[in-house]
């Protein structure tokens, strides 16, 4: 008797499972398509790049296994250390300009009561330009002959400058381009966080006689601590992958502005034509950025 009642029960569970699968078949199809796209365009190149970093491959002869030789070659190359030094220098300068300036600009925009929308669009406008367009615009500004900046300097009786050709000003010139192009995004994020701070806190601080700097110190900074830390990590991750600015303004051979991404391009497509060496450099950059990304995910998870 127990056997006779168990079979219909199993059939009922099977029918419910089949019906549930049929109801969600379209969702499973979309999910499978997304997984396939990630596997083909993200996971496969990642795995292939790691494998390639242990191979010798210049697209002329078939690739062959060399083990850790590519990494030894990297550590013996003086440009490897120069690229990392320049990348870290660029990151520090970008944080000085591109991390602090958007915050104070957001504080200023938050105080506007009239034409606030116009000023927000004006600040965000450079972000809407393609990066290469922004770089080419600044390339005209930096032109040592008839560039805008030297024209202005000559107009007021000052000597011109070799903006991107001089070792003293080349990296700062690149940072200014990057800061101008990405200023709007960080500013609007700060502005959104500022507008999320309860106004009662500022009113209480004003009643206690707090000035603007005291309100920033005791109200604004504590309330925005999380978003400021997240933006700091995001900017470090982004600036350590800088490529367009040094590539378009100074090329791949300038030791003053060569960065990790530019050196990867140099290994793969210009001097060495060695994709295994470029892949090894990419893996090292991936490890460094992976550590910052893990820290970012941990912070956002704890913030939630």
N, C-alpha and C positions, 0 to 999 in steps of 0.2 A: 504493500500500500504506500509505503514511503517512497518507493521507486517511482510509482505512477504520479505522485505529486511533485517530485523533484524535477522531472523532465520538463513539464510545462513552465516551472519556475525558471529553469535555465533558458528555455526558448524565449521567455518573456524578457529576461535580461539581455539576451542577444538581440532581440527585436528593438529594445530600447536603445542599445548601443548603435545598431545600424541606423536607426532613425536620427540619433544625435549626430552621427557622422554625416549623414545626408544633409541635415540641416546646416551643418557647419562646413560643408564641402567647399564652398566659395571662399570662406575665410582661410581654410587650409591651403587652397590654391594660391591665394595672395601671399600667404606666409611662405610657401615653398618658393614662389618667385622671388621674394625678398631675400630668402636664405641663399638661393642660387646666385643672385646678383652680388651679395656680400662675398660668397665663396669665390666667385670668378674674378671680381674686380678688387677685392681687399685681401681675403685670406690667401688665395693662391699666389698673388704677387709677393705677399709677405713671406710665405714659406719659400717661394722660389728665390727671393732675395737672400734669405739666410743661407740656403744651399749654395747659391752663386758666390757668396763671400768666401767659401772654401774651395773655389775653383778658379782656374785661369781661363778667361774667355775674352777674346777680342773680336768675335764674329768673323774671324778669318779662318782659324783652325777650330776643330771641334773642341769644346770645353773639356778640361781634364782636372782631376782632383789634385790640389796642392796643400790641403790641410790648413794649417795656421800661417802659411807663408805670406798671405796677403796682409794679415795683421802685423806680422813682423816688419814687412815693408812699410806699412803705415807708420809704425813707431820710429822707424829709422829715417823717415822723410821729414826734413825741417819744416816743410810747408804744413805738415799735419799739426804741429804745435803752434805755428803761426796762425793757422786758420782757427783753432780753438781759442787762442788768445784774442784774436780780433772779434770772434763771435761773442765771447764773454764781455769784451770791452763795449761792443755795440749794445749788448743786452743791458749793461749797467747804465750807459748813456740814455738808452731808450726808456729805462725806468725813471731816470731823473727827469726827463722831459715828458714822456708819454704817459707816465703814471701819476705824477703830481699835478701837472698842468690841467688835465681833464677834471680832476676833482675840484680845483678852485674855480674853473670855468663853470662847472655844474652848480657850485654854490652861488656864483654870480647870476647865472640864468634863473636859479630858483628864487632870487629876490625880485626879478622883473615882474611887474604887474601888467605892463602894456607891451604889445608886440612880442610876447614871449614865443608864440608859434613861429614867427618870422625868424627870430634869432636861433631857434632850435634847428630849423631847416637850413639856415646859413651855416651853422656849425657842422651839421651832418652832411652837407653837400659834397665835400671831398670823398667821403666814403662811397658815394654812388658812382664815382668815376672809376673806370677800370684801372687797376694798379699801374699798368704800363703807360697809360695816358698821363697819370700823375707824375710818373718818373720822367717822361719825355718833357712835360711842362717845366719841371724843375731843372732838367738838363739845359733848357733854354735860359733859365734864370742864372745858372752857374757858368754859362759859356764865358771863357776868359776874354773873348774878343768883344762881342757886342751883346753880351748877356745883360739881363735886367739889373742884376745886383751891381756889376761893375759899372754899368752906365750911371746908376744912381751915385755910386762912390765918386766917379769922375765928375759928376755934376756938382758935387759939393767940395771938390778939390782934394779928394782923398785918392790914394793909389788903389788900383784894382787888386784882386786876389785870384790865385789859382785854386779855386774852391775845392774841386775834386782831384786835382793833380798834386796838391801839396800834402805832405805827410802830416802836417799839423792840423789841417782843416778837413781832410778827406772824410774821416769817420764821422765827425760832427755834421758835415754836410749830408751824409747819408741818413743820419738819425733825424735831422730836421725834415727830410722828405717823408720818412716813415711816420714821424709824429703827426705831421700835417695830414697825411692820408688816412690815418686811423684815429684821429682825435675825436671825431664825432661819435663813434660807437661807444667808446669808454665814457664820454661825457654824458650821453643819454642814459647809460646804465647807472652812473652815479646819480643823475638827476632823478631817475625813477626811485632809487633807494632814498634819496633825500625827501621826496614827496611822501614816502611811506612812514616817515618819522612823525609821531603824534605832535600836533601843534601845542598841546598842553604842556609838553616839556619845555618848549621854548618860552611860553608865557610864564611858566614858573621861574625859569632862569632869569627872565627880564625883571620879574617882580623882586627877585633877590639881588638885582643890580648887576647882573653879569653882562659884560660887554660882548662884542662879536667874537673875539678870540676865545673868551671863556666859554661862550656857548658852543663854539666849535670843539673845544677841548673836552668839555664835560657832557655835552649832549650829542653832537653830530658824530664825532669819532667813535664813541662807545656804541652808538646805534648802528653804525655802518661798518663795524669791525669785520664782520663776516664777509660782506660783499667786497670790501677792500682787499681782503686776503685772497679771495677767489680771483678777482681781477688781476692781482699781482701774479698769481700762478699762471693764469691764462696768458698774460703778457710775456712772461718768461718763456713759456712754450712757443709762443708765436715769434718772438724776436730771435730766438735761437735757430729758427728756420729761415732767416732772412736770405733772400736770393735776388729778387728783382732789382732792388736798389743798387747793390754793388755790381751786379751783372750788367745792367744797362748804363750805369754812370761811369764805372771805372774798369769794366772788363774782368777777365779771368786771370790776368797776369800781374795785377798790382799787389805787392806784398802788404801794403798798408790797409787794404780793404778786403782781401780775400777771406771769405767766411767758410764755414763747414759745407754749406750747400753749394757754394761756388766751387769749392775744391772737389766735391763729388762730381759736379758737371765737368770740371777740368780733367779728372781721372778718366771719365767715361767717354768724352766726346772731343777733347782737344789734343792734349799732349800725349797722354798714355794710351788712350783707346783701350783701357783695361776695365771691363765691366766687373770683374771679380774684385778688383781693388776698390772701385766705387761702391760696390755692394757691401764690402767690409766696413767702409767708412759710414755707410748708411745704417748698418746694424749698430755701430757704436752710438750714433746719434739717436737711434731708436731706443736704445737702453737708457740713455740719459733722459730723453723726453718721456719715456715710459715711467721713470721714477717720479717725475713731476706730475704726470697724468694720474698716477696712483694716489699721490698726495691730494690732488684736486678732487678725485672721486671720493676719497675718504672725508675730506672736509665738507663737500656738498651733502654727503650722506648724513654726517653728524649734524649739519645745519638743518636738514629736513627733519 
